């Protein structure tokens, strides 16, 4: 996941003008990860953007501790009942 389009270069001036490339790169990354997850029958979770505050993004994709905590909670919510994880208990 990454910051909203209008904030992609907000805290990372070097990315100014490359916002579309960052968006395309993430989409390609998601395609590859989704394919691998499907192949190995494991979940692939994209945390919903609306659960994240803009100020939690330190740059285009790195989160503050508060943002990482929310991301971890989302992953837990999405994965806790999945059979692959239940069998590990």
PyMOL Python script that loads the backbone (N, CA, C, O; Angstrom):
from pymol import cmd

cmd.read_pdbstr("""\
ATOM      1  N   UNK A   1       0.831  -1.171   0.000  1.00  0.00           N
ATOM      2  CA  UNK A   1       0.000   0.000   0.000  1.00  0.00           C
ATOM      3  C   UNK A   1       0.875   1.234   0.000  1.00  0.00           C
ATOM      4  O   UNK A   1       2.058   1.184   0.339  1.00  0.00           O
ATOM      5  N   UNK A   2       0.278   2.325  -0.382  1.00  0.00           N
ATOM      6  CA  UNK A   2       1.034   3.568  -0.371  1.00  0.00           C
ATOM      7  C   UNK A   2       0.097   4.737  -0.115  1.00  0.00           C
ATOM      8  O   UNK A   2      -1.124   4.585  -0.086  1.00  0.00           O
ATOM      9  N   UNK A   3       0.685   5.886   0.065  1.00  0.00           N
ATOM     10  CA  UNK A   3      -0.078   7.099   0.331  1.00  0.00           C
ATOM     11  C   UNK A   3      -1.034   7.394  -0.823  1.00  0.00           C
ATOM     12  O   UNK A   3      -0.870   6.888  -1.933  1.00  0.00           O
ATOM     13  N   UNK A   4      -2.014   8.208  -0.541  1.00  0.00           N
ATOM     14  CA  UNK A   4      -2.920   8.652  -1.597  1.00  0.00           C
ATOM     15  C   UNK A   4      -2.129   9.399  -2.666  1.00  0.00           C
ATOM     16  O   UNK A   4      -1.086   9.988  -2.379  1.00  0.00           O
ATOM     17  N   UNK A   5      -2.625   9.372  -3.882  1.00  0.00           N
ATOM     18  CA  UNK A   5      -1.897   9.948  -5.017  1.00  0.00           C
ATOM     19  C   UNK A   5      -1.403  11.362  -4.733  1.00  0.00           C
ATOM     20  O   UNK A   5      -0.250  11.683  -5.024  1.00  0.00           O
ATOM     21  N   UNK A   6      -2.253  12.201  -4.175  1.00  0.00           N
ATOM     22  CA  UNK A   6      -1.877  13.595  -3.942  1.00  0.00           C
ATOM     23  C   UNK A   6      -0.792  13.750  -2.875  1.00  0.00           C
ATOM     24  O   UNK A   6      -0.228  14.832  -2.718  1.00  0.00           O
ATOM     25  N   UNK A   7      -0.500  12.679  -2.145  1.00  0.00           N
ATOM     26  CA  UNK A   7       0.509  12.745  -1.085  1.00  0.00           C
ATOM     27  C   UNK A   7       1.756  11.909  -1.369  1.00  0.00           C
ATOM     28  O   UNK A   7       2.645  11.828  -0.521  1.00  0.00           O
ATOM     29  N   UNK A   8       1.836  11.294  -2.532  1.00  0.00           N
ATOM     30  CA  UNK A   8       2.951  10.388  -2.813  1.00  0.00           C
ATOM     31  C   UNK A   8       4.314  11.059  -2.706  1.00  0.00           C
ATOM     32  O   UNK A   8       5.278  10.424  -2.279  1.00  0.00           O
ATOM     33  N   UNK A   9       4.410  12.309  -3.080  1.00  0.00           N
ATOM     34  CA  UNK A   9       5.709  12.989  -3.015  1.00  0.00           C
ATOM     35  C   UNK A   9       5.747  14.055  -1.915  1.00  0.00           C
ATOM     36  O   UNK A   9       6.704  14.824  -1.824  1.00  0.00           O
ATOM     37  N   UNK A  10       4.719  14.094  -1.095  1.00  0.00           N
ATOM     38  CA  UNK A  10       4.618  15.118  -0.050  1.00  0.00           C
ATOM     39  C   UNK A  10       5.834  15.124   0.870  1.00  0.00           C
ATOM     40  O   UNK A  10       6.413  16.182   1.117  1.00  0.00           O
ATOM     41  N   UNK A  11       6.223  13.978   1.371  1.00  0.00           N
ATOM     42  CA  UNK A  11       7.368  13.866   2.282  1.00  0.00           C
ATOM     43  C   UNK A  11       8.589  13.265   1.601  1.00  0.00           C
ATOM     44  O   UNK A  11       9.566  12.915   2.263  1.00  0.00           O
ATOM     45  N   UNK A  12       8.533  13.148   0.299  1.00  0.00           N
ATOM     46  CA  UNK A  12       9.645  12.567  -0.464  1.00  0.00           C
ATOM     47  C   UNK A  12       9.770  13.340  -1.776  1.00  0.00           C
ATOM     48  O   UNK A  12       9.307  12.895  -2.826  1.00  0.00           O
ATOM     49  N   UNK A  13      10.400  14.493  -1.691  1.00  0.00           N
ATOM     50  CA  UNK A  13      10.516  15.374  -2.844  1.00  0.00           C
ATOM     51  C   UNK A  13      11.136  14.734  -4.070  1.00  0.00           C
ATOM     52  O   UNK A  13      10.848  15.140  -5.196  1.00  0.00           O
ATOM     53  N   UNK A  14      11.986  13.737  -3.865  1.00  0.00           N
ATOM     54  CA  UNK A  14      12.633  13.069  -4.995  1.00  0.00           C
ATOM     55  C   UNK A  14      11.618  12.353  -5.884  1.00  0.00           C
ATOM     56  O   UNK A  14      11.913  12.051  -7.040  1.00  0.00           O
ATOM     57  N   UNK A  15      10.421  12.078  -5.352  1.00  0.00           N
ATOM     58  CA  UNK A  15       9.391  11.381  -6.124  1.00  0.00           C
ATOM     59  C   UNK A  15       8.493  12.337  -6.900  1.00  0.00           C
ATOM     60  O   UNK A  15       7.618  11.892  -7.643  1.00  0.00           O
ATOM     61  N   UNK A  16       8.692  13.630  -6.739  1.00  0.00           N
ATOM     62  CA  UNK A  16       7.864  14.627  -7.429  1.00  0.00           C
ATOM     63  C   UNK A  16       7.953  14.405  -8.942  1.00  0.00           C
ATOM     64  O   UNK A  16       9.043  14.371  -9.512  1.00  0.00           O
ATOM     65  N   UNK A  17       6.808  14.257  -9.569  1.00  0.00           N
ATOM     66  CA  UNK A  17       6.760  14.005 -11.003  1.00  0.00           C
ATOM     67  C   UNK A  17       6.730  12.527 -11.363  1.00  0.00           C
ATOM     68  O   UNK A  17       6.525  12.172 -12.524  1.00  0.00           O
ATOM     69  N   UNK A  18       6.933  11.665 -10.371  1.00  0.00           N
ATOM     70  CA  UNK A  18       6.946  10.216 -10.613  1.00  0.00           C
ATOM     71  C   UNK A  18       5.746   9.517  -9.966  1.00  0.00           C
ATOM     72  O   UNK A  18       5.750   8.297  -9.801  1.00  0.00           O
ATOM     73  N   UNK A  19       4.738  10.277  -9.608  1.00  0.00           N
ATOM     74  CA  UNK A  19       3.592   9.709  -8.906  1.00  0.00           C
ATOM     75  C   UNK A  19       2.911   8.599  -9.706  1.00  0.00           C
ATOM     76  O   UNK A  19       2.556   7.561  -9.149  1.00  0.00           O
ATOM     77  N   UNK A  20       2.730   8.814 -11.003  1.00  0.00           N
ATOM     78  CA  UNK A  20       2.076   7.788 -11.832  1.00  0.00           C
ATOM     79  C   UNK A  20       2.912   6.513 -11.891  1.00  0.00           C
ATOM     80  O   UNK A  20       2.364   5.411 -11.910  1.00  0.00           O
ATOM     81  N   UNK A  21       4.226   6.657 -11.919  1.00  0.00           N
ATOM     82  CA  UNK A  21       5.106   5.483 -11.926  1.00  0.00           C
ATOM     83  C   UNK A  21       4.990   4.722 -10.610  1.00  0.00           C
ATOM     84  O   UNK A  21       5.011   3.491 -10.603  1.00  0.00           O
ATOM     85  N   UNK A  22       4.868   5.438  -9.502  1.00  0.00           N
ATOM     86  CA  UNK A  22       4.696   4.781  -8.203  1.00  0.00           C
ATOM     87  C   UNK A  22       3.384   4.005  -8.161  1.00  0.00           C
ATOM     88  O   UNK A  22       3.332   2.887  -7.649  1.00  0.00           O
ATOM     89  N   UNK A  23       2.338   4.598  -8.696  1.00  0.00           N
ATOM     90  CA  UNK A  23       1.038   3.924  -8.732  1.00  0.00           C
ATOM     91  C   UNK A  23       1.102   2.682  -9.611  1.00  0.00           C
ATOM     92  O   UNK A  23       0.632   1.616  -9.212  1.00  0.00           O
ATOM     93  N   UNK A  24       1.672   2.808 -10.790  1.00  0.00           N
ATOM     94  CA  UNK A  24       1.808   1.671 -11.701  1.00  0.00           C
ATOM     95  C   UNK A  24       2.679   0.580 -11.088  1.00  0.00           C
ATOM     96  O   UNK A  24       2.362  -0.605 -11.193  1.00  0.00           O
ATOM     97  N   UNK A  25       3.767   0.976 -10.452  1.00  0.00           N
ATOM     98  CA  UNK A  25       4.654   0.003  -9.816  1.00  0.00           C
ATOM     99  C   UNK A  25       3.944  -0.789  -8.736  1.00  0.00           C
ATOM    100  O   UNK A  25       4.133  -2.001  -8.629  1.00  0.00           O
ATOM    101  N   UNK A  26       3.130  -0.119  -7.934  1.00  0.00           N
ATOM    102  CA  UNK A  26       2.396  -0.823  -6.883  1.00  0.00           C
ATOM    103  C   UNK A  26       1.365  -1.768  -7.492  1.00  0.00           C
ATOM    104  O   UNK A  26       1.193  -2.886  -7.008  1.00  0.00           O
ATOM    105  N   UNK A  27       0.681  -1.334  -8.543  1.00  0.00           N
ATOM    106  CA  UNK A  27      -0.289  -2.208  -9.210  1.00  0.00           C
ATOM    107  C   UNK A  27       0.387  -3.466  -9.746  1.00  0.00           C
ATOM    108  O   UNK A  27      -0.154  -4.563  -9.611  1.00  0.00           O
ATOM    109  N   UNK A  28       1.557  -3.319 -10.348  1.00  0.00           N
ATOM    110  CA  UNK A  28       2.297  -4.485 -10.853  1.00  0.00           C
ATOM    111  C   UNK A  28       2.737  -5.383  -9.702  1.00  0.00           C
ATOM    112  O   UNK A  28       2.673  -6.608  -9.806  1.00  0.00           O
ATOM    113  N   UNK A  29       3.181  -4.780  -8.613  1.00  0.00           N
ATOM    114  CA  UNK A  29       3.580  -5.543  -7.436  1.00  0.00           C
ATOM    115  C   UNK A  29       2.392  -6.343  -6.904  1.00  0.00           C
ATOM    116  O   UNK A  29       2.530  -7.524  -6.585  1.00  0.00           O
ATOM    117  N   UNK A  30       1.237  -5.709  -6.809  1.00  0.00           N
ATOM    118  CA  UNK A  30       0.034  -6.404  -6.349  1.00  0.00           C
ATOM    119  C   UNK A  30      -0.329  -7.553  -7.286  1.00  0.00           C
ATOM    120  O   UNK A  30      -0.727  -8.619  -6.816  1.00  0.00           O
ATOM    121  N   UNK A  31      -0.202  -7.364  -8.583  1.00  0.00           N
ATOM    122  CA  UNK A  31      -0.504  -8.433  -9.539  1.00  0.00           C
ATOM    123  C   UNK A  31       0.374  -9.654  -9.289  1.00  0.00           C
ATOM    124  O   UNK A  31      -0.113 -10.784  -9.280  1.00  0.00           O
ATOM    125  N   UNK A  32       1.657  -9.424  -9.090  1.00  0.00           N
ATOM    126  CA  UNK A  32       2.594 -10.526  -8.839  1.00  0.00           C
ATOM    127  C   UNK A  32       2.271 -11.204  -7.513  1.00  0.00           C
ATOM    128  O   UNK A  32       2.220 -12.431  -7.436  1.00  0.00           O
ATOM    129  N   UNK A  33       2.053 -10.409  -6.472  1.00  0.00           N
ATOM    130  CA  UNK A  33       1.759 -10.993  -5.156  1.00  0.00           C
ATOM    131  C   UNK A  33       0.439 -11.756  -5.168  1.00  0.00           C
ATOM    132  O   UNK A  33       0.325 -12.806  -4.536  1.00  0.00           O
ATOM    133  N   UNK A  34      -0.560 -11.236  -5.884  1.00  0.00           N
ATOM    134  CA  UNK A  34      -1.850 -11.917  -5.990  1.00  0.00           C
ATOM    135  C   UNK A  34      -1.681 -13.262  -6.704  1.00  0.00           C
ATOM    136  O   UNK A  34      -2.269 -14.262  -6.292  1.00  0.00           O
ATOM    137  N   UNK A  35      -0.886 -13.287  -7.763  1.00  0.00           N
ATOM    138  CA  UNK A  35      -0.631 -14.524  -8.504  1.00  0.00           C
ATOM    139  C   UNK A  35       0.065 -15.560  -7.620  1.00  0.00           C
ATOM    140  O   UNK A  35      -0.308 -16.733  -7.625  1.00  0.00           O
ATOM    141  N   UNK A  36       1.057 -15.135  -6.876  1.00  0.00           N
ATOM    142  CA  UNK A  36       1.774 -16.053  -5.983  1.00  0.00           C
ATOM    143  C   UNK A  36       0.846 -16.563  -4.888  1.00  0.00           C
ATOM    144  O   UNK A  36       0.849 -17.753  -4.573  1.00  0.00           O
ATOM    145  N   UNK A  37       0.054 -15.670  -4.310  1.00  0.00           N
ATOM    146  CA  UNK A  37      -0.886 -16.077  -3.263  1.00  0.00           C
ATOM    147  C   UNK A  37      -1.878 -17.105  -3.796  1.00  0.00           C
ATOM    148  O   UNK A  37      -2.191 -18.080  -3.114  1.00  0.00           O
ATOM    149  N   UNK A  38      -2.366 -16.893  -4.999  1.00  0.00           N
ATOM    150  CA  UNK A  38      -3.300 -17.838  -5.611  1.00  0.00           C
ATOM    151  C   UNK A  38      -2.618 -19.179  -5.852  1.00  0.00           C
ATOM    152  O   UNK A  38      -3.185 -20.233  -5.562  1.00  0.00           O
ATOM    153  N   UNK A  39      -1.418 -19.137  -6.375  1.00  0.00           N
ATOM    154  CA  UNK A  39      -0.681 -20.364  -6.668  1.00  0.00           C
ATOM    155  C   UNK A  39      -0.473 -21.208  -5.409  1.00  0.00           C
ATOM    156  O   UNK A  39      -0.597 -22.432  -5.454  1.00  0.00           O
ATOM    157  N   UNK A  40      -0.161 -20.566  -4.306  1.00  0.00           N
ATOM    158  CA  UNK A  40       0.136 -21.292  -3.072  1.00  0.00           C
ATOM    159  C   UNK A  40      -1.051 -21.340  -2.111  1.00  0.00           C
ATOM    160  O   UNK A  40      -0.929 -21.804  -0.977  1.00  0.00           O
ATOM    161  N   UNK A  41      -2.197 -20.856  -2.580  1.00  0.00           N
ATOM    162  CA  UNK A  41      -3.444 -20.907  -1.802  1.00  0.00           C
ATOM    163  C   UNK A  41      -3.303 -20.264  -0.425  1.00  0.00           C
ATOM    164  O   UNK A  41      -3.708 -20.822   0.595  1.00  0.00           O
ATOM    165  N   UNK A  42      -2.724 -19.092  -0.435  1.00  0.00           N
ATOM    166  CA  UNK A  42      -2.616 -18.305   0.797  1.00  0.00           C
ATOM    167  C   UNK A  42      -3.320 -16.969   0.571  1.00  0.00           C
ATOM    168  O   UNK A  42      -3.448 -16.523  -0.569  1.00  0.00           O
ATOM    169  N   UNK A  43      -3.766 -16.343   1.624  1.00  0.00           N
ATOM    170  CA  UNK A  43      -4.470 -15.067   1.475  1.00  0.00           C
ATOM    171  C   UNK A  43      -3.553 -13.945   1.001  1.00  0.00           C
ATOM    172  O   UNK A  43      -2.358 -13.919   1.298  1.00  0.00           O
ATOM    173  N   UNK A  44      -4.137 -13.044   0.272  1.00  0.00           N
ATOM    174  CA  UNK A  44      -3.450 -11.815  -0.128  1.00  0.00           C
ATOM    175  C   UNK A  44      -4.331 -10.662   0.318  1.00  0.00           C
ATOM    176  O   UNK A  44      -5.467 -10.529  -0.139  1.00  0.00           O
ATOM    177  N   UNK A  45      -3.821  -9.841   1.196  1.00  0.00           N
ATOM    178  CA  UNK A  45      -4.606  -8.759   1.792  1.00  0.00           C
ATOM    179  C   UNK A  45      -4.023  -7.411   1.383  1.00  0.00           C
ATOM    180  O   UNK A  45      -2.829  -7.161   1.547  1.00  0.00           O
ATOM    181  N   UNK A  46      -4.870  -6.561   0.857  1.00  0.00           N
ATOM    182  CA  UNK A  46      -4.503  -5.168   0.608  1.00  0.00           C
ATOM    183  C   UNK A  46      -5.255  -4.344   1.646  1.00  0.00           C
ATOM    184  O   UNK A  46      -6.482  -4.255   1.594  1.00  0.00           O
ATOM    185  N   UNK A  47      -4.541  -3.749   2.575  1.00  0.00           N
ATOM    186  CA  UNK A  47      -5.231  -2.950   3.599  1.00  0.00           C
ATOM    187  C   UNK A  47      -6.007  -1.795   2.956  1.00  0.00           C
ATOM    188  O   UNK A  47      -5.469  -1.104   2.091  1.00  0.00           O
ATOM    189  N   UNK A  48      -7.252  -1.577   3.363  1.00  0.00           N
ATOM    190  CA  UNK A  48      -8.048  -0.499   2.769  1.00  0.00           C
ATOM    191  C   UNK A  48      -7.491   0.883   3.124  1.00  0.00           C
ATOM    192  O   UNK A  48      -7.229   1.186   4.288  1.00  0.00           O
ATOM    193  N   UNK A  49      -7.321   1.694   2.110  1.00  0.00           N
ATOM    194  CA  UNK A  49      -6.731   3.028   2.264  1.00  0.00           C
ATOM    195  C   UNK A  49      -7.485   3.881   3.283  1.00  0.00           C
ATOM    196  O   UNK A  49      -6.880   4.689   3.988  1.00  0.00           O
ATOM    197  N   UNK A  50      -8.793   3.704   3.358  1.00  0.00           N
ATOM    198  CA  UNK A  50      -9.583   4.573   4.231  1.00  0.00           C
ATOM    199  C   UNK A  50      -9.361   4.333   5.721  1.00  0.00           C
ATOM    200  O   UNK A  50      -9.867   5.087   6.553  1.00  0.00           O
ATOM    201  N   UNK A  51      -8.615   3.299   6.059  1.00  0.00           N
ATOM    202  CA  UNK A  51      -8.292   3.056   7.472  1.00  0.00           C
ATOM    203  C   UNK A  51      -7.028   3.797   7.908  1.00  0.00           C
ATOM    204  O   UNK A  51      -6.648   3.728   9.077  1.00  0.00           O
ATOM    205  N   UNK A  52      -6.374   4.501   6.987  1.00  0.00           N
ATOM    206  CA  UNK A  52      -5.085   5.140   7.269  1.00  0.00           C
ATOM    207  C   UNK A  52      -5.179   6.656   7.171  1.00  0.00           C
ATOM    208  O   UNK A  52      -5.773   7.199   6.239  1.00  0.00           O
ATOM    209  N   UNK A  53      -4.588   7.318   8.139  1.00  0.00           N
ATOM    210  CA  UNK A  53      -4.508   8.778   8.138  1.00  0.00           C
ATOM    211  C   UNK A  53      -3.352   9.205   7.232  1.00  0.00           C
ATOM    212  O   UNK A  53      -2.308   8.553   7.206  1.00  0.00           O
ATOM    213  N   UNK A  54      -3.537  10.278   6.505  1.00  0.00           N
ATOM    214  CA  UNK A  54      -2.483  10.757   5.605  1.00  0.00           C
ATOM    215  C   UNK A  54      -1.175  11.019   6.341  1.00  0.00           C
ATOM    216  O   UNK A  54      -0.101  10.731   5.813  1.00  0.00           O
ATOM    217  N   UNK A  55      -1.253  11.556   7.544  1.00  0.00           N
ATOM    218  CA  UNK A  55      -0.026  11.900   8.275  1.00  0.00           C
ATOM    219  C   UNK A  55       0.745  10.680   8.780  1.00  0.00           C
ATOM    220  O   UNK A  55       1.864  10.831   9.270  1.00  0.00           O
ATOM    221  N   UNK A  56       0.184   9.493   8.674  1.00  0.00           N
ATOM    222  CA  UNK A  56       0.906   8.286   9.077  1.00  0.00           C
ATOM    223  C   UNK A  56       1.959   7.870   8.056  1.00  0.00           C
ATOM    224  O   UNK A  56       2.839   7.068   8.366  1.00  0.00           O
ATOM    225  N   UNK A  57       1.878   8.410   6.839  1.00  0.00           N
ATOM    226  CA  UNK A  57       2.844   8.055   5.798  1.00  0.00           C
ATOM    227  C   UNK A  57       4.073   8.944   5.916  1.00  0.00           C
ATOM    228  O   UNK A  57       3.985  10.167   5.805  1.00  0.00           O
ATOM    229  N   UNK A  58       5.223   8.309   6.144  1.00  0.00           N
ATOM    230  CA  UNK A  58       6.473   9.054   6.277  1.00  0.00           C
ATOM    231  C   UNK A  58       7.034   9.438   4.914  1.00  0.00           C
ATOM    232  O   UNK A  58       7.785  10.406   4.793  1.00  0.00           O
ATOM    233  N   UNK A  59       6.669   8.686   3.905  1.00  0.00           N
ATOM    234  CA  UNK A  59       7.020   8.970   2.512  1.00  0.00           C
ATOM    235  C   UNK A  59       5.908   8.359   1.672  1.00  0.00           C
ATOM    236  O   UNK A  59       4.747   8.389   2.080  1.00  0.00           O
ATOM    237  N   UNK A  60       6.233   7.814   0.522  1.00  0.00           N
ATOM    238  CA  UNK A  60       5.166   7.260  -0.312  1.00  0.00           C
ATOM    239  C   UNK A  60       4.564   5.968   0.233  1.00  0.00           C
ATOM    240  O   UNK A  60       3.414   5.652  -0.071  1.00  0.00           O
ATOM    241  N   UNK A  61       5.334   5.204   1.045  1.00  0.00           N
ATOM    242  CA  UNK A  61       4.811   3.905   1.471  1.00  0.00           C
ATOM    243  C   UNK A  61       5.188   3.477   2.887  1.00  0.00           C
ATOM    244  O   UNK A  61       4.649   2.484   3.377  1.00  0.00           O
ATOM    245  N   UNK A  62       6.072   4.171   3.549  1.00  0.00           N
ATOM    246  CA  UNK A  62       6.483   3.764   4.892  1.00  0.00           C
ATOM    247  C   UNK A  62       5.627   4.459   5.935  1.00  0.00           C
ATOM    248  O   UNK A  62       5.419   5.672   5.890  1.00  0.00           O
ATOM    249  N   UNK A  63       5.137   3.663   6.873  1.00  0.00           N
ATOM    250  CA  UNK A  63       4.201   4.163   7.868  1.00  0.00           C
ATOM    251  C   UNK A  63       4.877   4.492   9.193  1.00  0.00           C
ATOM    252  O   UNK A  63       5.931   3.950   9.525  1.00  0.00           O
ATOM    253  N   UNK A  64       4.256   5.378   9.926  1.00  0.00           N
ATOM    254  CA  UNK A  64       4.670   5.676  11.296  1.00  0.00           C
ATOM    255  C   UNK A  64       4.283   4.483  12.173  1.00  0.00           C
ATOM    256  O   UNK A  64       3.557   3.601  11.716  1.00  0.00           O
ATOM    257  N   UNK A  65       4.751   4.438  13.420  1.00  0.00           N
ATOM    258  CA  UNK A  65       4.329   3.353  14.316  1.00  0.00           C
ATOM    259  C   UNK A  65       2.801   3.247  14.437  1.00  0.00           C
ATOM    260  O   UNK A  65       2.267   2.140  14.493  1.00  0.00           O
ATOM    261  N   UNK A  66       2.105   4.365  14.477  1.00  0.00           N
ATOM    262  CA  UNK A  66       0.634   4.320  14.555  1.00  0.00           C
ATOM    263  C   UNK A  66       0.046   3.655  13.311  1.00  0.00           C
ATOM    264  O   UNK A  66      -0.889   2.862  13.416  1.00  0.00           O
ATOM    265  N   UNK A  67       0.584   3.973  12.146  1.00  0.00           N
ATOM    266  CA  UNK A  67       0.115   3.363  10.908  1.00  0.00           C
ATOM    267  C   UNK A  67       0.424   1.876  10.843  1.00  0.00           C
ATOM    268  O   UNK A  67      -0.399   1.083  10.386  1.00  0.00           O
ATOM    269  N   UNK A  68       1.609   1.502  11.301  1.00  0.00           N
ATOM    270  CA  UNK A  68       1.980   0.078  11.318  1.00  0.00           C
ATOM    271  C   UNK A  68       1.076  -0.710  12.260  1.00  0.00           C
ATOM    272  O   UNK A  68       0.747  -1.866  11.994  1.00  0.00           O
ATOM    273  N   UNK A  69       0.679  -0.081  13.356  1.00  0.00           N
ATOM    274  CA  UNK A  69      -0.226  -0.749  14.295  1.00  0.00           C
ATOM    275  C   UNK A  69      -1.583  -1.022  13.645  1.00  0.00           C
ATOM    276  O   UNK A  69      -2.147  -2.104  13.811  1.00  0.00           O
ATOM    277  N   UNK A  70      -2.096  -0.056  12.918  1.00  0.00           N
ATOM    278  CA  UNK A  70      -3.369  -0.246  12.217  1.00  0.00           C
ATOM    279  C   UNK A  70      -3.216  -1.315  11.138  1.00  0.00           C
ATOM    280  O   UNK A  70      -4.098  -2.159  10.974  1.00  0.00           O
ATOM    281  N   UNK A  71      -2.113  -1.285  10.408  1.00  0.00           N
ATOM    282  CA  UNK A  71      -1.881  -2.295   9.373  1.00  0.00           C
ATOM    283  C   UNK A  71      -1.828  -3.692   9.990  1.00  0.00           C
ATOM    284  O   UNK A  71      -2.402  -4.631   9.438  1.00  0.00           O
ATOM    285  N   UNK A  72      -1.157  -3.837  11.113  1.00  0.00           N
ATOM    286  CA  UNK A  72      -1.087  -5.139  11.788  1.00  0.00           C
ATOM    287  C   UNK A  72      -2.476  -5.593  12.228  1.00  0.00           C
ATOM    288  O   UNK A  72      -2.808  -6.773  12.115  1.00  0.00           O
ATOM    289  N   UNK A  73      -3.279  -4.673  12.725  1.00  0.00           N
ATOM    290  CA  UNK A  73      -4.641  -5.012  13.148  1.00  0.00           C
ATOM    291  C   UNK A  73      -5.469  -5.483  11.956  1.00  0.00           C
ATOM    292  O   UNK A  73      -6.220  -6.452  12.067  1.00  0.00           O
ATOM    293  N   UNK A  74      -5.337  -4.814  10.834  1.00  0.00           N
ATOM    294  CA  UNK A  74      -6.063  -5.214   9.622  1.00  0.00           C
ATOM    295  C   UNK A  74      -5.643  -6.618   9.195  1.00  0.00           C
ATOM    296  O   UNK A  74      -6.489  -7.453   8.874  1.00  0.00           O
ATOM    297  N   UNK A  75      -4.348  -6.874   9.193  1.00  0.00           N
ATOM    298  CA  UNK A  75      -3.865  -8.203   8.802  1.00  0.00           C
ATOM    299  C   UNK A  75      -4.416  -9.266   9.751  1.00  0.00           C
ATOM    300  O   UNK A  75      -4.845 -10.334   9.314  1.00  0.00           O
ATOM    301  N   UNK A  76      -4.402  -8.970  11.037  1.00  0.00           N
ATOM    302  CA  UNK A  76      -4.947  -9.913  12.016  1.00  0.00           C
ATOM    303  C   UNK A  76      -6.427 -10.171  11.740  1.00  0.00           C
ATOM    304  O   UNK A  76      -6.865 -11.321  11.716  1.00  0.00           O
ATOM    305  N   UNK A  77      -7.190  -9.110  11.535  1.00  0.00           N
ATOM    306  CA  UNK A  77      -8.622  -9.253  11.261  1.00  0.00           C
ATOM    307  C   UNK A  77      -8.876 -10.114  10.028  1.00  0.00           C
ATOM    308  O   UNK A  77      -9.794 -10.934  10.020  1.00  0.00           O
ATOM    309  N   UNK A  78      -8.072  -9.933   8.996  1.00  0.00           N
ATOM    310  CA  UNK A  78      -8.277 -10.637   7.734  1.00  0.00           C
ATOM    311  C   UNK A  78      -7.778 -12.086   7.762  1.00  0.00           C
ATOM    312  O   UNK A  78      -8.292 -12.940   7.039  1.00  0.00           O
ATOM    313  N   UNK A  79      -6.783 -12.352   8.594  1.00  0.00           N
ATOM    314  CA  UNK A  79      -6.119 -13.659   8.540  1.00  0.00           C
ATOM    315  C   UNK A  79      -6.426 -14.585   9.711  1.00  0.00           C
ATOM    316  O   UNK A  79      -6.194 -15.789   9.606  1.00  0.00           O
ATOM    317  N   UNK A  80      -6.932 -14.073  10.805  1.00  0.00           N
ATOM    318  CA  UNK A  80      -7.055 -14.876  12.023  1.00  0.00           C
ATOM    319  C   UNK A  80      -7.875 -16.142  11.857  1.00  0.00           C
ATOM    320  O   UNK A  80      -7.581 -17.143  12.511  1.00  0.00           O
ATOM    321  N   UNK A  81      -8.893 -16.135  11.006  1.00  0.00           N
ATOM    322  CA  UNK A  81      -9.750 -17.307  10.852  1.00  0.00           C
ATOM    323  C   UNK A  81      -9.429 -18.137   9.619  1.00  0.00           C
ATOM    324  O   UNK A  81     -10.149 -19.083   9.301  1.00  0.00           O
ATOM    325  N   UNK A  82      -8.363 -17.792   8.929  1.00  0.00           N
ATOM    326  CA  UNK A  82      -8.009 -18.546   7.729  1.00  0.00           C
ATOM    327  C   UNK A  82      -7.451 -19.914   8.134  1.00  0.00           C
ATOM    328  O   UNK A  82      -6.617 -19.989   9.035  1.00  0.00           O
ATOM    329  N   UNK A  83      -7.896 -20.994   7.486  1.00  0.00           N
ATOM    330  CA  UNK A  83      -7.468 -22.351   7.861  1.00  0.00           C
ATOM    331  C   UNK A  83      -5.954 -22.551   7.910  1.00  0.00           C
ATOM    332  O   UNK A  83      -5.461 -23.310   8.745  1.00  0.00           O
ATOM    333  N   UNK A  84      -5.223 -21.891   7.038  1.00  0.00           N
ATOM    334  CA  UNK A  84      -3.775 -22.100   7.034  1.00  0.00           C
ATOM    335  C   UNK A  84      -3.146 -21.645   8.350  1.00  0.00           C
ATOM    336  O   UNK A  84      -2.129 -22.189   8.779  1.00  0.00           O
ATOM    337  N   UNK A  85      -3.755 -20.651   8.984  1.00  0.00           N
ATOM    338  CA  UNK A  85      -3.223 -20.159  10.246  1.00  0.00           C
ATOM    339  C   UNK A  85      -3.817 -20.904  11.433  1.00  0.00           C
ATOM    340  O   UNK A  85      -3.152 -21.066  12.455  1.00  0.00           O
ATOM    341  N   UNK A  86      -5.049 -21.354  11.311  1.00  0.00           N
ATOM    342  CA  UNK A  86      -5.665 -22.120  12.386  1.00  0.00           C
ATOM    343  C   UNK A  86      -4.955 -23.453  12.576  1.00  0.00           C
ATOM    344  O   UNK A  86      -4.833 -23.932  13.704  1.00  0.00           O
ATOM    345  N   UNK A  87      -4.487 -24.056  11.492  1.00  0.00           N
ATOM    346  CA  UNK A  87      -3.814 -25.356  11.589  1.00  0.00           C
ATOM    347  C   UNK A  87      -2.454 -25.249  12.257  1.00  0.00           C
ATOM    348  O   UNK A  87      -1.893 -26.258  12.684  1.00  0.00           O
ATOM    349  N   UNK A  88      -1.919 -24.043  12.353  1.00  0.00           N
ATOM    350  CA  UNK A  88      -0.604 -23.858  12.978  1.00  0.00           C
ATOM    351  C   UNK A  88      -0.701 -23.824  14.498  1.00  0.00           C
ATOM    352  O   UNK A  88       0.320 -23.892  15.182  1.00  0.00           O
ATOM    353  N   UNK A  89      -1.907 -23.719  15.031  1.00  0.00           N
ATOM    354  CA  UNK A  89      -2.078 -23.634  16.493  1.00  0.00           C
ATOM    355  C   UNK A  89      -1.902 -24.962  17.165  1.00  0.00           C
ATOM    356  O   UNK A  89      -2.014 -25.055  18.388  1.00  0.00           O
TER     357      UNK A  89
END
""", "prot")
cmd.dss("prot")
cmd.show_as("cartoon", "prot")
cmd.util.cbc("prot")
cmd.orient("prot")
